[in-house]
C-alpha cells in the first residue's frame, strides 16, 4: 500500500478518547477524536489506554534506546 493510498483510505469512523474512559476520560469534544476503525484498532493494539502524549513518549524512549544501542557499538 502506498502512502497516498493509506492517506486516502476511508472507512467507518470511531470516536477515540484521548484519555480513556477507564482512566476518567470524558465524552467532551476536547477529549474525542475521530479515527477510522483500522487506525483506532492499531492505536489500542500498540498503546493500550495511553493518551496520545503518553504514546509519543513511548516512541521517543524507543528511539532513544535504539540510538544508544547503536552508539555503544551494538548491532551494525
mmCIF file of the N, C-alpha and C atoms, coordinates in Angstrom:
data_MODEL
# 
_entry.id   MODEL 
# 
loop_
_atom_site.group_PDB 
_atom_site.id 
_atom_site.type_symbol 
_atom_site.label_atom_id 
_atom_site.label_alt_id 
_atom_site.label_comp_id 
_atom_site.label_asym_id 
_atom_site.label_entity_id 
_atom_site.label_seq_id 
_atom_site.pdbx_PDB_ins_code 
_atom_site.Cartn_x 
_atom_site.Cartn_y 
_atom_site.Cartn_z 
_atom_site.occupancy 
_atom_site.B_iso_or_equiv 
_atom_site.pdbx_formal_charge 
_atom_site.auth_seq_id 
_atom_site.auth_comp_id 
_atom_site.auth_asym_id 
_atom_site.auth_atom_id 
_atom_site.pdbx_PDB_model_num 
ATOM 1   N N  . UNK A 1 1  ? 0.853   -1.178 0.000  1.00 0.00 ? 1  UNK A N  1 
ATOM 2   C CA . UNK A 1 1  ? 0.000   0.000  0.000  1.00 0.00 ? 1  UNK A CA 1 
ATOM 3   C C  . UNK A 1 1  ? 0.895   1.236  0.000  1.00 0.00 ? 1  UNK A C  1 
ATOM 4   N N  . UNK A 1 2  ? 0.631   2.135  -0.900 1.00 0.00 ? 2  UNK A N  1 
ATOM 5   C CA . UNK A 1 2  ? 1.427   3.360  -0.971 1.00 0.00 ? 2  UNK A CA 1 
ATOM 6   C C  . UNK A 1 2  ? 0.965   4.348  0.099  1.00 0.00 ? 2  UNK A C  1 
ATOM 7   N N  . UNK A 1 3  ? 1.802   5.329  0.374  1.00 0.00 ? 3  UNK A N  1 
ATOM 8   C CA . UNK A 1 3  ? 1.424   6.349  1.354  1.00 0.00 ? 3  UNK A CA 1 
ATOM 9   C C  . UNK A 1 3  ? 0.168   7.088  0.911  1.00 0.00 ? 3  UNK A C  1 
ATOM 10  N N  . UNK A 1 4  ? 0.056   7.376  -0.402 1.00 0.00 ? 4  UNK A N  1 
ATOM 11  C CA . UNK A 1 4  ? -1.119  8.093  -0.886 1.00 0.00 ? 4  UNK A CA 1 
ATOM 12  C C  . UNK A 1 4  ? -2.377  7.271  -0.664 1.00 0.00 ? 4  UNK A C  1 
ATOM 13  N N  . UNK A 1 5  ? -2.295  5.960  -0.922 1.00 0.00 ? 5  UNK A N  1 
ATOM 14  C CA . UNK A 1 5  ? -3.451  5.090  -0.701 1.00 0.00 ? 5  UNK A CA 1 
ATOM 15  C C  . UNK A 1 5  ? -3.821  5.085  0.769  1.00 0.00 ? 5  UNK A C  1 
ATOM 16  N N  . UNK A 1 6  ? -2.817  4.982  1.631  1.00 0.00 ? 6  UNK A N  1 
ATOM 17  C CA . UNK A 1 6  ? -3.062  4.944  3.075  1.00 0.00 ? 6  UNK A CA 1 
ATOM 18  C C  . UNK A 1 6  ? -3.738  6.230  3.544  1.00 0.00 ? 6  UNK A C  1 
ATOM 19  N N  . UNK A 1 7  ? -3.269  7.358  3.052  1.00 0.00 ? 7  UNK A N  1 
ATOM 20  C CA . UNK A 1 7  ? -3.825  8.637  3.474  1.00 0.00 ? 7  UNK A CA 1 
ATOM 21  C C  . UNK A 1 7  ? -5.242  8.850  2.958  1.00 0.00 ? 7  UNK A C  1 
ATOM 22  N N  . UNK A 1 8  ? -5.545  8.307  1.781  1.00 0.00 ? 8  UNK A N  1 
ATOM 23  C CA . UNK A 1 8  ? -6.872  8.493  1.197  1.00 0.00 ? 8  UNK A CA 1 
ATOM 24  C C  . UNK A 1 8  ? -7.891  7.471  1.696  1.00 0.00 ? 8  UNK A C  1 
ATOM 25  N N  . UNK A 1 9  ? -7.423  6.414  2.355  1.00 0.00 ? 9  UNK A N  1 
ATOM 26  C CA . UNK A 1 9  ? -8.319  5.333  2.754  1.00 0.00 ? 9  UNK A CA 1 
ATOM 27  C C  . UNK A 1 9  ? -9.419  5.861  3.657  1.00 0.00 ? 9  UNK A C  1 
ATOM 28  N N  . UNK A 1 10 ? -10.625 5.449  3.356  1.00 0.00 ? 10 UNK A N  1 
ATOM 29  C CA . UNK A 1 10 ? -11.767 5.883  4.161  1.00 0.00 ? 10 UNK A CA 1 
ATOM 30  C C  . UNK A 1 10 ? -12.496 4.646  4.651  1.00 0.00 ? 10 UNK A C  1 
ATOM 31  N N  . UNK A 1 11 ? -13.102 4.770  5.759  1.00 0.00 ? 11 UNK A N  1 
ATOM 32  C CA . UNK A 1 11 ? -13.874 3.662  6.302  1.00 0.00 ? 11 UNK A CA 1 
ATOM 33  C C  . UNK A 1 11 ? -14.749 4.174  7.417  1.00 0.00 ? 11 UNK A C  1 
ATOM 34  N N  . UNK A 1 12 ? -15.328 3.253  8.122  1.00 0.00 ? 12 UNK A N  1 
ATOM 35  C CA . UNK A 1 12 ? -16.134 3.655  9.261  1.00 0.00 ? 12 UNK A CA 1 
ATOM 36  C C  . UNK A 1 12 ? -15.251 4.362  10.268 1.00 0.00 ? 12 UNK A C  1 
ATOM 37  N N  . UNK A 1 13 ? -15.817 5.339  10.889 1.00 0.00 ? 13 UNK A N  1 
ATOM 38  C CA . UNK A 1 13 ? -15.053 6.115  11.875 1.00 0.00 ? 13 UNK A CA 1 
ATOM 39  C C  . UNK A 1 13 ? -15.506 5.754  13.281 1.00 0.00 ? 13 UNK A C  1 
ATOM 40  N N  . UNK A 1 14 ? -14.549 5.772  14.193 1.00 0.00 ? 14 UNK A N  1 
ATOM 41  C CA . UNK A 1 14 ? -14.807 5.533  15.605 1.00 0.00 ? 14 UNK A CA 1 
ATOM 42  C C  . UNK A 1 14 ? -14.374 6.746  16.403 1.00 0.00 ? 14 UNK A C  1 
ATOM 43  N N  . UNK A 1 15 ? -15.073 6.961  17.510 1.00 0.00 ? 15 UNK A N  1 
ATOM 44  C CA . UNK A 1 15 ? -14.626 8.001  18.439 1.00 0.00 ? 15 UNK A CA 1 
ATOM 45  C C  . UNK A 1 15 ? -13.511 7.418  19.294 1.00 0.00 ? 15 UNK A C  1 
ATOM 46  N N  . UNK A 1 16 ? -12.400 8.093  19.320 1.00 0.00 ? 16 UNK A N  1 
ATOM 47  C CA . UNK A 1 16 ? -11.269 7.687  20.159 1.00 0.00 ? 16 UNK A CA 1 
ATOM 48  C C  . UNK A 1 16 ? -11.149 8.697  21.291 1.00 0.00 ? 16 UNK A C  1 
ATOM 49  N N  . UNK A 1 17 ? -11.106 8.202  22.516 1.00 0.00 ? 17 UNK A N  1 
ATOM 50  C CA . UNK A 1 17 ? -10.926 9.074  23.679 1.00 0.00 ? 17 UNK A CA 1 
ATOM 51  C C  . UNK A 1 17 ? -9.437  9.262  23.901 1.00 0.00 ? 17 UNK A C  1 
ATOM 52  N N  . UNK A 1 18 ? -8.958  10.498 23.919 1.00 0.00 ? 18 UNK A N  1 
ATOM 53  C CA . UNK A 1 18 ? -7.554  10.731 24.211 1.00 0.00 ? 18 UNK A CA 1 
ATOM 54  C C  . UNK A 1 18 ? -7.230  10.190 25.596 1.00 0.00 ? 18 UNK A C  1 
ATOM 55  N N  . UNK A 1 19 ? -7.986  10.583 26.592 1.00 0.00 ? 19 UNK A N  1 
ATOM 56  C CA . UNK A 1 19 ? -7.867  9.982  27.918 1.00 0.00 ? 19 UNK A CA 1 
ATOM 57  C C  . UNK A 1 19 ? -8.991  8.962  28.014 1.00 0.00 ? 19 UNK A C  1 
ATOM 58  N N  . UNK A 1 20 ? -8.626  7.693  28.152 1.00 0.00 ? 20 UNK A N  1 
ATOM 59  C CA . UNK A 1 20 ? -9.607  6.605  28.128 1.00 0.00 ? 20 UNK A CA 1 
ATOM 60  C C  . UNK A 1 20 ? -10.682 6.783  29.200 1.00 0.00 ? 20 UNK A C  1 
ATOM 61  N N  . UNK A 1 21 ? -11.886 6.338  28.870 1.00 0.00 ? 21 UNK A N  1 
ATOM 62  C CA . UNK A 1 21 ? -12.987 6.394  29.847 1.00 0.00 ? 21 UNK A CA 1 
ATOM 63  C C  . UNK A 1 21 ? -12.611 5.624  31.106 1.00 0.00 ? 21 UNK A C  1 
ATOM 64  N N  . UNK A 1 22 ? -11.890 4.512  30.946 1.00 0.00 ? 22 UNK A N  1 
ATOM 65  C CA . UNK A 1 22 ? -11.487 3.700  32.098 1.00 0.00 ? 22 UNK A CA 1 
ATOM 66  C C  . UNK A 1 22 ? -10.491 4.423  33.002 1.00 0.00 ? 22 UNK A C  1 
ATOM 67  N N  . UNK A 1 23 ? -9.900  5.506  32.488 1.00 0.00 ? 23 UNK A N  1 
ATOM 68  C CA . UNK A 1 23 ? -8.948  6.305  33.275 1.00 0.00 ? 23 UNK A CA 1 
ATOM 69  C C  . UNK A 1 23 ? -9.538  7.661  33.646 1.00 0.00 ? 23 UNK A C  1 
ATOM 70  N N  . UNK A 1 24 ? -10.861 7.767  33.542 1.00 0.00 ? 24 UNK A N  1 
ATOM 71  C CA . UNK A 1 24 ? -11.525 9.003  33.943 1.00 0.00 ? 24 UNK A CA 1 
ATOM 72  C C  . UNK A 1 24 ? -11.752 9.988  32.813 1.00 0.00 ? 24 UNK A C  1 
ATOM 73  N N  . UNK A 1 25 ? -11.546 9.567  31.568 1.00 0.00 ? 25 UNK A N  1 
ATOM 74  C CA . UNK A 1 25 ? -11.760 10.437 30.423 1.00 0.00 ? 25 UNK A CA 1 
ATOM 75  C C  . UNK A 1 25 ? -13.236 10.738 30.223 1.00 0.00 ? 25 UNK A C  1 
ATOM 76  N N  . UNK A 1 26 ? -13.497 11.862 29.613 1.00 0.00 ? 26 UNK A N  1 
ATOM 77  C CA . UNK A 1 26 ? -14.876 12.310 29.409 1.00 0.00 ? 26 UNK A CA 1 
ATOM 78  C C  . UNK A 1 26 ? -15.278 12.194 27.943 1.00 0.00 ? 26 UNK A C  1 
ATOM 79  N N  . UNK A 1 27 ? -16.557 12.468 27.678 1.00 0.00 ? 27 UNK A N  1 
ATOM 80  C CA . UNK A 1 27 ? -17.069 12.458 26.310 1.00 0.00 ? 27 UNK A CA 1 
ATOM 81  C C  . UNK A 1 27 ? -17.101 13.862 25.713 1.00 0.00 ? 27 UNK A C  1 
ATOM 82  N N  . UNK A 1 28 ? -16.320 14.771 26.262 1.00 0.00 ? 28 UNK A N  1 
ATOM 83  C CA . UNK A 1 28 ? -16.296 16.138 25.759 1.00 0.00 ? 28 UNK A CA 1 
ATOM 84  C C  . UNK A 1 28 ? -15.543 16.194 24.426 1.00 0.00 ? 28 UNK A C  1 
ATOM 85  N N  . UNK A 1 29 ? -15.897 17.140 23.562 1.00 0.00 ? 29 UNK A N  1 
ATOM 86  C CA . UNK A 1 29 ? -15.209 17.256 22.262 1.00 0.00 ? 29 UNK A CA 1 
ATOM 87  C C  . UNK A 1 29 ? -13.689 17.392 22.400 1.00 0.00 ? 29 UNK A C  1 
ATOM 88  N N  . UNK A 1 30 ? -13.230 18.027 23.464 1.00 0.00 ? 30 UNK A N  1 
ATOM 89  C CA . UNK A 1 30 ? -11.794 18.202 23.675 1.00 0.00 ? 30 UNK A CA 1 
ATOM 90  C C  . UNK A 1 30 ? -11.076 16.863 23.851 1.00 0.00 ? 30 UNK A C  1 
ATOM 91  N N  . UNK A 1 31 ? -11.778 15.844 24.341 1.00 0.00 ? 31 UNK A N  1 
ATOM 92  C CA . UNK A 1 31 ? -11.179 14.540 24.610 1.00 0.00 ? 31 UNK A CA 1 
ATOM 93  C C  . UNK A 1 31 ? -11.456 13.521 23.504 1.00 0.00 ? 31 UNK A C  1 
ATOM 94  N N  . UNK A 1 32 ? -12.244 13.860 22.501 1.00 0.00 ? 32 UNK A N  1 
ATOM 95  C CA . UNK A 1 32 ? -12.627 12.901 21.470 1.00 0.00 ? 32 UNK A CA 1 
ATOM 96  C C  . UNK A 1 32 ? -11.987 13.224 20.125 1.00 0.00 ? 32 UNK A C  1 
ATOM 97  N N  . UNK A 1 33 ? -11.596 12.181 19.413 1.00 0.00 ? 33 UNK A N  1 
ATOM 98  C CA . UNK A 1 33 ? -11.037 12.290 18.068 1.00 0.00 ? 33 UNK A CA 1 
ATOM 99  C C  . UNK A 1 33 ? -11.711 11.243 17.203 1.00 0.00 ? 33 UNK A C  1 
ATOM 100 N N  . UNK A 1 34 ? -11.917 11.555 15.937 1.00 0.00 ? 34 UNK A N  1 
ATOM 101 C CA . UNK A 1 34 ? -12.445 10.564 15.007 1.00 0.00 ? 34 UNK A CA 1 
ATOM 102 C C  . UNK A 1 34 ? -11.292 9.882  14.287 1.00 0.00 ? 34 UNK A C  1 
ATOM 103 N N  . UNK A 1 35 ? -11.271 8.555  14.359 1.00 0.00 ? 35 UNK A N  1 
ATOM 104 C CA . UNK A 1 35 ? -10.280 7.749  13.651 1.00 0.00 ? 35 UNK A CA 1 
ATOM 105 C C  . UNK A 1 35 ? -11.020 6.673  12.880 1.00 0.00 ? 35 UNK A C  1 
ATOM 106 N N  . UNK A 1 36 ? -10.474 6.266  11.719 1.00 0.00 ? 36 UNK A N  1 
ATOM 107 C CA . UNK A 1 36 ? -11.141 5.151  11.052 1.00 0.00 ? 36 UNK A CA 1 
ATOM 108 C C  . UNK A 1 36 ? -10.876 3.883  11.873 1.00 0.00 ? 36 UNK A C  1 
ATOM 109 N N  . UNK A 1 37 ? -11.719 2.874  11.662 1.00 0.00 ? 37 UNK A N  1 
ATOM 110 C CA . UNK A 1 37 ? -11.693 1.681  12.514 1.00 0.00 ? 37 UNK A CA 1 
ATOM 111 C C  . UNK A 1 37 ? -10.313 1.026  12.587 1.00 0.00 ? 37 UNK A C  1 
ATOM 112 N N  . UNK A 1 38 ? -9.640  0.904  11.463 1.00 0.00 ? 38 UNK A N  1 
ATOM 113 C CA . UNK A 1 38 ? -8.359  0.199  11.479 1.00 0.00 ? 38 UNK A CA 1 
ATOM 114 C C  . UNK A 1 38 ? -7.285  0.979  12.228 1.00 0.00 ? 38 UNK A C  1 
ATOM 115 N N  . UNK A 1 39 ? -7.259  2.293  12.073 1.00 0.00 ? 39 UNK A N  1 
ATOM 116 C CA . UNK A 1 39 ? -6.274  3.091  12.811 1.00 0.00 ? 39 UNK A CA 1 
ATOM 117 C C  . UNK A 1 39 ? -6.593  3.103  14.306 1.00 0.00 ? 39 UNK A C  1 
ATOM 118 N N  . UNK A 1 40 ? -7.875  3.136  14.628 1.00 0.00 ? 40 UNK A N  1 
ATOM 119 C CA . UNK A 1 40 ? -8.294  3.107  16.027 1.00 0.00 ? 40 UNK A CA 1 
ATOM 120 C C  . UNK A 1 40 ? -7.852  1.790  16.665 1.00 0.00 ? 40 UNK A C  1 
ATOM 121 N N  . UNK A 1 41 ? -8.107  0.680  15.984 1.00 0.00 ? 41 UNK A N  1 
ATOM 122 C CA . UNK A 1 41 ? -7.703  -0.632 16.499 1.00 0.00 ? 41 UNK A CA 1 
ATOM 123 C C  . UNK A 1 41 ? -6.185  -0.724 16.644 1.00 0.00 ? 41 UNK A C  1 
ATOM 124 N N  . UNK A 1 42 ? -5.452  -0.208 15.649 1.00 0.00 ? 42 UNK A N  1 
ATOM 125 C CA . UNK A 1 42 ? -3.992  -0.251 15.697 1.00 0.00 ? 42 UNK A CA 1 
ATOM 126 C C  . UNK A 1 42 ? -3.450  0.560  16.866 1.00 0.00 ? 42 UNK A C  1 
ATOM 127 N N  . UNK A 1 43 ? -4.024  1.735  17.120 1.00 0.00 ? 43 UNK A N  1 
ATOM 128 C CA . UNK A 1 43 ? -3.573  2.557  18.242 1.00 0.00 ? 43 UNK A CA 1 
ATOM 129 C C  . UNK A 1 43 ? -3.702  1.771  19.542 1.00 0.00 ? 43 UNK A C  1 
ATOM 130 N N  . UNK A 1 44 ? -4.867  1.147  19.760 1.00 0.00 ? 44 UNK A N  1 
ATOM 131 C CA . UNK A 1 44 ? -5.072  0.415  21.009 1.00 0.00 ? 44 UNK A CA 1 
ATOM 132 C C  . UNK A 1 44 ? -4.230  -0.855 21.083 1.00 0.00 ? 44 UNK A C  1 
ATOM 133 N N  . UNK A 1 45 ? -3.974  -1.486 19.958 1.00 0.00 ? 45 UNK A N  1 
ATOM 134 C CA . UNK A 1 45 ? -3.104  -2.657 19.943 1.00 0.00 ? 45 UNK A CA 1 
ATOM 135 C C  . UNK A 1 45 ? -1.695  -2.272 20.379 1.00 0.00 ? 45 UNK A C  1 
ATOM 136 N N  . UNK A 1 46 ? -1.218  -1.151 19.874 1.00 0.00 ? 46 UNK A N  1 
ATOM 137 C CA . UNK A 1 46 ? 0.143   -0.701 20.183 1.00 0.00 ? 46 UNK A CA 1 
ATOM 138 C C  . UNK A 1 46 ? 0.270   -0.030 21.549 1.00 0.00 ? 46 UNK A C  1 
ATOM 139 N N  . UNK A 1 47 ? -0.733  0.777  21.922 1.00 0.00 ? 47 UNK A N  1 
ATOM 140 C CA . UNK A 1 47 ? -0.570  1.649  23.081 1.00 0.00 ? 47 UNK A CA 1 
ATOM 141 C C  . UNK A 1 47 ? -1.585  1.441  24.200 1.00 0.00 ? 47 UNK A C  1 
ATOM 142 N N  . UNK A 1 48 ? -2.499  0.516  24.045 1.00 0.00 ? 48 UNK A N  1 
ATOM 143 C CA . UNK A 1 48 ? -3.484  0.258  25.096 1.00 0.00 ? 48 UNK A CA 1 
ATOM 144 C C  . UNK A 1 48 ? -4.333  1.482  25.374 1.00 0.00 ? 48 UNK A C  1 
ATOM 145 N N  . UNK A 1 49 ? -4.377  1.885  26.630 1.00 0.00 ? 49 UNK A N  1 
ATOM 146 C CA . UNK A 1 49 ? -5.201  3.034  27.023 1.00 0.00 ? 49 UNK A CA 1 
ATOM 147 C C  . UNK A 1 49 ? -4.376  4.310  27.220 1.00 0.00 ? 49 UNK A C  1 
ATOM 148 N N  . UNK A 1 50 ? -3.183  4.332  26.698 1.00 0.00 ? 50 UNK A N  1 
ATOM 149 C CA . UNK A 1 50 ? -2.352  5.537  26.829 1.00 0.00 ? 50 UNK A CA 1 
ATOM 150 C C  . UNK A 1 50 ? -2.956  6.694  26.038 1.00 0.00 ? 50 UNK A C  1 
ATOM 151 N N  . UNK A 1 51 ? -2.659  7.911  26.487 1.00 0.00 ? 51 UNK A N  1 
ATOM 152 C CA . UNK A 1 51 ? -3.058  9.106  25.746 1.00 0.00 ? 51 UNK A CA 1 
ATOM 153 C C  . UNK A 1 51 ? -2.108  9.278  24.567 1.00 0.00 ? 51 UNK A C  1 
ATOM 154 N N  . UNK A 1 52 ? -2.435  10.211 23.664 1.00 0.00 ? 52 UNK A N  1 
ATOM 155 C CA . UNK A 1 52 ? -1.540  10.477 22.539 1.00 0.00 ? 52 UNK A CA 1 
ATOM 156 C C  . UNK A 1 52 ? -0.165  10.928 23.046 1.00 0.00 ? 52 UNK A C  1 
ATOM 157 N N  . UNK A 1 53 ? -0.138  11.767 24.054 1.00 0.00 ? 53 UNK A N  1 
ATOM 158 C CA . UNK A 1 53 ? 1.139   12.255 24.595 1.00 0.00 ? 53 UNK A CA 1 
ATOM 159 C C  . UNK A 1 53 ? 1.943   11.109 25.206 1.00 0.00 ? 53 UNK A C  1 
ATOM 160 N N  . UNK A 1 54 ? 1.276   10.220 25.919 1.00 0.00 ? 54 UNK A N  1 
ATOM 161 C CA . UNK A 1 54 ? 1.967   9.069  26.511 1.00 0.00 ? 54 UNK A CA 1 
ATOM 162 C C  . UNK A 1 54 ? 2.487   8.128  25.427 1.00 0.00 ? 54 UNK A C  1 
ATOM 163 N N  . UNK A 1 55 ? 1.704   7.932  24.369 1.00 0.00 ? 55 UNK A N  1 
ATOM 164 C CA . UNK A 1 55 ? 2.146   7.091  23.257 1.00 0.00 ? 55 UNK A CA 1 
ATOM 165 C C  . UNK A 1 55 ? 3.371   7.712  22.587 1.00 0.00 ? 55 UNK A C  1 
ATOM 166 N N  . UNK A 1 56 ? 3.364   9.024  22.434 1.00 0.00 ? 56 UNK A N  1 
ATOM 167 C CA . UNK A 1 56 ? 4.515   9.708  21.838 1.00 0.00 ? 56 UNK A CA 1 
ATOM 168 C C  . UNK A 1 56 ? 5.760   9.498  22.695 1.00 0.00 ? 56 UNK A C  1 
ATOM 169 N N  . UNK A 1 57 ? 5.608   9.551  24.007 1.00 0.00 ? 57 UNK A N  1 
ATOM 170 C CA . UNK A 1 57 ? 6.746   9.335  24.905 1.00 0.00 ? 57 UNK A CA 1 
ATOM 171 C C  . UNK A 1 57 ? 7.295   7.917  24.762 1.00 0.00 ? 57 UNK A C  1 
ATOM 172 N N  . UNK A 1 58 ? 6.431   6.934  24.592 1.00 0.00 ? 58 UNK A N  1 
ATOM 173 C CA . UNK A 1 58 ? 6.877   5.552  24.365 1.00 0.00 ? 58 UNK A CA 1 
ATOM 174 C C  . UNK A 1 58 ? 7.737   5.490  23.107 1.00 0.00 ? 58 UNK A C  1 
ATOM 175 N N  . UNK A 1 59 ? 7.277   6.129  22.035 1.00 0.00 ? 59 UNK A N  1 
ATOM 176 C CA . UNK A 1 59 ? 8.024   6.110  20.780 1.00 0.00 ? 59 UNK A CA 1 
ATOM 177 C C  . UNK A 1 59 ? 9.355   6.849  20.909 1.00 0.00 ? 59 UNK A C  1 
ATOM 178 N N  . UNK A 1 60 ? 9.364   7.958  21.626 1.00 0.00 ? 60 UNK A N  1 
ATOM 179 C CA . UNK A 1 60 ? 10.607  8.713  21.838 1.00 0.00 ? 60 UNK A CA 1 
ATOM 180 C C  . UNK A 1 60 ? 11.602  7.875  22.630 1.00 0.00 ? 60 UNK A C  1 
ATOM 181 N N  . UNK A 1 61 ? 11.128  7.217  23.705 1.00 0.00 ? 61 UNK A N  1 
ATOM 182 C CA . UNK A 1 61 ? 12.019  6.359  24.502 1.00 0.00 ? 61 UNK A CA 1 
ATOM 183 C C  . UNK A 1 61 ? 12.582  5.224  23.655 1.00 0.00 ? 61 UNK A C  1 
ATOM 184 N N  . UNK A 1 62 ? 11.747  4.603  22.814 1.00 0.00 ? 62 UNK A N  1 
ATOM 185 C CA . UNK A 1 62 ? 12.215  3.513  21.961 1.00 0.00 ? 62 UNK A CA 1 
ATOM 186 C C  . UNK A 1 62 ? 13.282  4.015  20.990 1.00 0.00 ? 62 UNK A C  1 
ATOM 187 N N  . UNK A 1 63 ? 13.071  5.184  20.429 1.00 0.00 ? 63 UNK A N  1 
ATOM 188 C CA . UNK A 1 63 ? 14.042  5.766  19.507 1.00 0.00 ? 63 UNK A CA 1 
ATOM 189 C C  . UNK A 1 63 ? 15.362  6.055  20.223 1.00 0.00 ? 63 UNK A C  1 
ATOM 190 N N  . UNK A 1 64 ? 15.285  6.590  21.437 1.00 0.00 ? 64 UNK A N  1 
ATOM 191 C CA . UNK A 1 64 ? 16.495  6.893  22.205 1.00 0.00 ? 64 UNK A CA 1 
ATOM 192 C C  . UNK A 1 64 ? 17.241  5.614  22.574 1.00 0.00 ? 64 UNK A C  1 
ATOM 193 N N  . UNK A 1 65 ? 16.500  4.561  22.933 1.00 0.00 ? 65 UNK A N  1 
ATOM 194 C CA . UNK A 1 65 ? 17.137  3.281  23.270 1.00 0.00 ? 65 UNK A CA 1 
ATOM 195 C C  . UNK A 1 65 ? 17.866  2.724  22.051 1.00 0.00 ? 65 UNK A C  1 
ATOM 196 N N  . UNK A 1 66 ? 17.250  2.814  20.885 1.00 0.00 ? 66 UNK A N  1 
ATOM 197 C CA . UNK A 1 66 ? 17.871  2.317  19.666 1.00 0.00 ? 66 UNK A CA 1 
ATOM 198 C C  . UNK A 1 66 ? 19.128  3.119  19.357 1.00 0.00 ? 66 UNK A C  1 
ATOM 199 N N  . UNK A 1 67 ? 19.033  4.434  19.473 1.00 0.00 ? 67 UNK A N  1 
ATOM 200 C CA . UNK A 1 67 ? 20.194  5.297  19.205 1.00 0.00 ? 67 UNK A CA 1 
ATOM 201 C C  . UNK A 1 67 ? 21.343  4.968  20.148 1.00 0.00 ? 67 UNK A C  1 
ATOM 202 N N  . UNK A 1 68 ? 21.038  4.807  21.443 1.00 0.00 ? 68 UNK A N  1 
ATOM 203 C CA . UNK A 1 68 ? 22.085  4.479  22.424 1.00 0.00 ? 68 UNK A CA 1 
ATOM 204 C C  . UNK A 1 68 ? 22.720  3.127  22.117 1.00 0.00 ? 68 UNK A C  1 
ATOM 205 N N  . UNK A 1 69 ? 21.893  2.180  21.715 1.00 0.00 ? 69 UNK A N  1 
ATOM 206 C CA . UNK A 1 69 ? 22.391  0.838  21.392 1.00 0.00 ? 69 UNK A CA 1 
ATOM 207 C C  . UNK A 1 69 ? 23.395  0.909  20.245 1.00 0.00 ? 69 UNK A C  1 
ATOM 208 N N  . UNK A 1 70 ? 23.038  1.629  19.191 1.00 0.00 ? 70 UNK A N  1 
ATOM 209 C CA . UNK A 1 70 ? 23.938  1.728  18.040 1.00 0.00 ? 70 UNK A CA 1 
ATOM 210 C C  . UNK A 1 70 ? 25.168  2.553  18.362 1.00 0.00 ? 70 UNK A C  1 
ATOM 211 N N  . UNK A 1 71 ? 25.055  3.564  19.210 1.00 0.00 ? 71 UNK A N  1 
ATOM 212 C CA . UNK A 1 71 ? 26.211  4.389  19.563 1.00 0.00 ? 71 UNK A CA 1 
ATOM 213 C C  . UNK A 1 71 ? 27.181  3.651  20.457 1.00 0.00 ? 71 UNK A C  1 
ATOM 214 N N  . UNK A 1 72 ? 26.742  2.602  21.172 1.00 0.00 ? 72 UNK A N  1 
ATOM 215 C CA . UNK A 1 72 ? 27.618  1.805  22.033 1.00 0.00 ? 72 UNK A CA 1 
ATOM 216 C C  . UNK A 1 72 ? 28.304  0.694  21.261 1.00 0.00 ? 72 UNK A C  1 
ATOM 217 N N  . UNK A 1 73 ? 28.127  0.661  19.954 1.00 0.00 ? 73 UNK A N  1 
ATOM 218 C CA . UNK A 1 73 ? 28.748  -0.382 19.164 1.00 0.00 ? 73 UNK A CA 1 
ATOM 219 C C  . UNK A 1 73 ? 27.919  -1.650 19.112 1.00 0.00 ? 73 UNK A C  1 
ATOM 220 N N  . UNK A 1 74 ? 26.611  -1.486 19.209 1.00 0.00 ? 74 UNK A N  1 
ATOM 221 C CA . UNK A 1 74 ? 25.710  -2.637 19.133 1.00 0.00 ? 74 UNK A CA 1 
ATOM 222 C C  . UNK A 1 74 ? 25.659  -3.200 17.726 1.00 0.00 ? 74 UNK A C  1 
ATOM 223 N N  . UNK A 1 75 ? 24.591  -3.815 17.415 1.00 0.00 ? 75 UNK A N  1 
ATOM 224 C CA . UNK A 1 75 ? 24.406  -4.457 16.120 1.00 0.00 ? 75 UNK A CA 1 
ATOM 225 C C  . UNK A 1 75 ? 24.605  -3.445 14.998 1.00 0.00 ? 75 UNK A C  1 
ATOM 226 N N  . UNK A 1 76 ? 25.358  -3.846 13.989 1.00 0.00 ? 76 UNK A N  1 
ATOM 227 C CA . UNK A 1 76 ? 25.618  -2.948 12.852 1.00 0.00 ? 76 UNK A CA 1 
ATOM 228 C C  . UNK A 1 76 ? 25.008  -3.490 11.586 1.00 0.00 ? 76 UNK A C  1 
# 
